[in-house]
Amino acid sequence: MKAESLTSQELTKFINKLMNKTGAIALDYFRETRNLSLKKDQSPVTQADREIEKLIRLTIQKTFPTHNIIGEEFEDLNNESEFTWIVDPIDGTRSFITGKHDFGTLIGLKQGQDLIGGVIDCPALNERWISFNENLTTVNGVKVVCQSVEELEDALMATTSSHEFGMERWKAYQSLENSVKVTTSGSDCYNYGLLASGYLDLVAERLSAPHDYLPLIKIVEGAGGVISDWDGNELIDNQHNVYVLASASKELHQLALNKLKEIT
């Protein structure tokens, strides 16, 4: 089966079948074990992370045997294909191991340098955002659209944790946080689904690696939102410790960038 010959509907069908299986693994482990280990960067990893990524890799290799795969838990598979899958088996492992529902599986698909697909699957919440179309993001098959306020003072913002910012970036973030109406913390990838669905206006945080942010881009943009780094630059592959800003509209995005730049 060749991805270049598949329609967005066929890719969506493939992903839905795969996410049904990975979601079942996640829920089998959810709230059943606290066994985990720490990686070199002190981030937690569980057996569920590994099993989910193994299943995703095996399924992609069986269906698209020439494709490349970049994942969080195992070495990159480079077949020199123009197609590359980006996999984060459990985004929000801290939420997962502490019994919170807002963890998710992230998958992105690139053709050359172009992102052509994105997935956020939150099995404990039964919500799955998918985008394999240029201007379409769905949650559980229903189209979603960002709903933006016009002014920062009316905005609802989320961040996973502001404690991971360096001092200079923390001051910039505080400038933005002090300008919005309400800020909530936690929730990792779930925040980007909520933004795409019209419940949040802004997300500002630091993300560690490509598998953390590349799958999110299509979800946000397909719903009409904007996502960049804190300098307004496009998010590209091979960046690490990236400061990410996602907004429900271009206008609000620029206002938020301006506020961040007041300090930096």
C-alpha positions in Angstrom: 0.0 0.0 0.0 1.4 3.4 -1.0 0.7 6.5 1.0 1.0 8.7 -2.1 -1.9 6.8 -3.7 -4.1 7.0 -0.6 -6.9 9.5 -0.1 -7.2 11.4 3.2 -10.2 9.2 4.0 -8.1 6.1 3.6 -5.3 7.4 5.8 -7.9 8.4 8.4 -9.4 4.9 8.3 -5.8 3.4 8.7 -5.2 5.7 11.7 -8.5 5.0 13.4 -7.9 1.3 13.3 -4.4 1.7 14.6 -5.5 4.2 17.4 -8.2 1.8 18.5 -5.6 -0.8 19.2 -3.1 1.5 20.8 -5.8 3.1 22.9 -6.7 -0.4 24.2 -3.1 -0.9 25.3 -3.0 2.4 27.1 -6.2 1.8 28.9 -5.1 -1.7 30.0 -2.2 -0.1 31.8 -4.0 3.0 32.9 -4.4 3.2 36.7 -3.2 -0.4 37.0 0.5 0.1 37.4 3.0 2.7 38.7 6.1 0.9 37.3 8.2 3.3 35.4 11.8 4.2 34.7 13.6 7.5 34.1 15.4 8.3 30.9 18.7 10.2 30.7 16.8 13.5 30.7 14.9 12.4 33.8 11.6 12.1 31.9 9.5 9.0 32.9 8.8 6.1 30.5 6.5 3.1 31.1 6.0 -0.3 29.6 2.9 1.1 27.9 5.0 3.7 26.1 7.2 0.9 24.7 4.3 -1.4 23.7 2.3 1.3 22.0 5.3 2.5 20.0 6.2 -1.1 19.0 2.7 -1.7 17.7 2.6 1.5 15.8 6.0 0.7 14.2 5.0 -2.8 13.3 1.7 -1.7 11.8 3.4 1.1 9.7 6.1 -1.3 8.5 3.6 -3.9 7.5 1.4 -1.4 5.7 4.0 1.0 4.4 7.3 -1.1 4.4 9.4 1.6 2.7 8.5 4.5 5.0 10.7 6.1 7.6 9.7 6.2 11.3 10.9 8.6 14.0 9.7 7.7 17.5 10.4 8.7 21.1 11.4 5.3 22.6 13.4 3.5 19.8 15.9 4.3 17.2 14.9 6.0 14.0 14.1 3.8 11.0 15.5 5.5 7.9 14.6 3.8 4.6 15.3 7.0 2.7 11.7 7.3 1.8 10.0 10.7 1.1 7.4 9.6 3.8 8.2 9.8 7.5 6.0 9.0 10.4 6.6 10.8 13.7 5.4 8.9 16.8 5.0 9.9 20.5 3.3 6.8 22.1 2.2 8.5 25.3 2.4 12.3 25.4 1.8 13.3 29.0 3.4 10.3 30.7 3.3 12.2 34.0 -0.4 12.5 33.6 -0.7 8.8 32.6 1.3 7.5 35.6 -0.6 9.6 38.1 -4.1 8.5 36.9 -5.0 11.7 35.0 -7.1 11.2 31.8 -5.5 13.9 29.6 -2.6 11.9 28.1 -2.5 11.1 24.4 -0.8 9.4 21.5 0.6 11.7 18.9 1.3 10.8 15.2 2.5 13.0 12.4 3.2 12.2 8.7 5.6 14.1 6.5 6.0 13.9 2.8 9.4 15.4 2.2 9.5 18.5 4.3 5.7 19.0 4.2 3.5 17.8 7.1 0.5 16.0 5.6 -1.0 14.5 8.6 -1.5 14.9 12.4 -3.2 12.9 15.1 -4.0 13.5 18.8 -5.6 10.5 20.4 -6.8 10.7 24.0 -8.2 7.2 24.7 -9.2 7.8 28.4 -11.3 10.8 27.2 -12.6 9.1 24.0 -11.5 12.1 21.9 -9.4 11.8 18.8 -8.3 14.7 16.6 -7.2 13.9 13.1 -6.1 16.0 10.1 -5.0 14.7 6.8 -6.5 17.6 4.8 -5.1 21.1 4.3 -8.0 22.9 5.9 -9.8 20.2 8.0 -9.4 18.9 11.5 -12.0 16.5 13.0 -12.6 15.2 16.5 -14.3 11.8 16.4 -15.2 12.4 12.8 -16.8 15.8 13.3 -15.2 19.0 11.9 -13.8 21.5 14.5 -12.9 25.1 14.0 -10.9 27.4 16.3 -13.0 30.2 18.0 -10.8 33.2 18.9 -11.4 36.2 21.0 -10.1 39.5 19.6 -8.1 40.8 22.6 -5.6 39.2 24.9 -7.5 40.4 28.0 -10.3 38.1 27.0 -8.2 35.1 26.1 -8.2 31.7 27.8 -4.6 30.2 27.8 -3.1 26.9 28.7 0.5 25.7 29.5 1.6 22.3 30.5 4.1 23.7 33.0 5.8 27.1 33.3 8.4 25.6 35.6 10.4 24.3 32.6 11.2 27.8 31.4 14.5 29.5 31.9 14.4 32.8 33.8 14.3 35.0 30.7 11.6 32.9 29.0 9.7 32.7 32.3 9.6 36.5 32.4 8.3 36.6 28.9 5.7 34.0 29.7 4.6 35.8 32.8 4.2 39.0 30.7 1.8 37.0 28.5 0.0 35.3 31.3 -0.6 38.5 33.1 -2.2 39.9 29.9 -4.8 37.1 29.4 -8.1 36.5 31.2 -7.5 32.9 32.6 -4.6 30.5 32.5 -4.8 26.8 33.2 -1.8 24.4 33.6 -1.3 20.7 32.7 -2.9 18.6 30.0 0.0 18.4 27.5 -1.2 17.5 24.0 -4.9 17.7 25.0 -4.6 21.5 25.1 -4.0 21.6 21.4 -7.1 19.6 20.7 -9.1 21.9 22.9 -7.7 24.9 21.0 -8.7 23.3 17.7 -12.2 22.6 19.1 -12.7 26.2 20.1 -12.3 25.9 23.9 -8.9 27.6 24.3 -7.5 30.7 22.6 -3.8 30.2 23.3 -1.2 27.6 24.3 2.3 28.6 25.3 5.0 26.2 26.5 8.3 24.5 25.9 8.3 21.2 24.0 11.3 18.9 24.0 11.6 17.2 20.6 10.1 16.9 17.1 7.7 14.0 18.2 6.3 16.4 20.8 5.3 19.2 18.4 5.3 18.1 14.8 2.0 16.0 15.1 0.3 19.1 16.6 0.8 21.4 13.7 -1.7 19.9 11.4 -4.3 19.7 14.1 -4.0 23.4 14.9 -3.7 24.6 11.3 -6.4 22.4 10.0 -8.9 24.0 12.4 -7.8 27.5 11.3 -5.3 28.2 14.1 -1.7 29.3 14.0 1.4 27.7 15.6 5.0 28.9 15.7 7.9 29.4 18.1 7.9 32.4 20.4 9.8 34.4 17.8 7.1 33.7 15.2 9.2 31.3 13.2 7.8 28.1 11.6 8.3 24.9 13.6 10.7 22.7 11.7 12.2 19.2 12.2 15.2 18.5 14.4 14.5 21.3 16.9 14.8 20.5 20.6 13.6 22.5 23.6 11.4 24.6 21.4 9.2 27.4 22.9 5.8 26.9 21.2 2.9 29.3 20.8 -0.4 28.2 19.4 -3.3 30.6 18.8 -6.9 30.4 17.6 -6.3 33.2 15.0 -3.5 35.1 13.2 -4.5 38.3 14.9 -4.4 36.9 18.4 -1.2 35.1 17.6 0.5 38.4 16.7 -0.8 40.1 19.9 0.7 37.2 22.0 4.0 37.3 20.1 4.2 41.0 20.7 3.7 40.5 24.4 6.4 37.8 24.6 8.8 40.0 22.7 8.3 42.9 25.2 10.6 41.0 27.5 12.9 39.0 25.2 
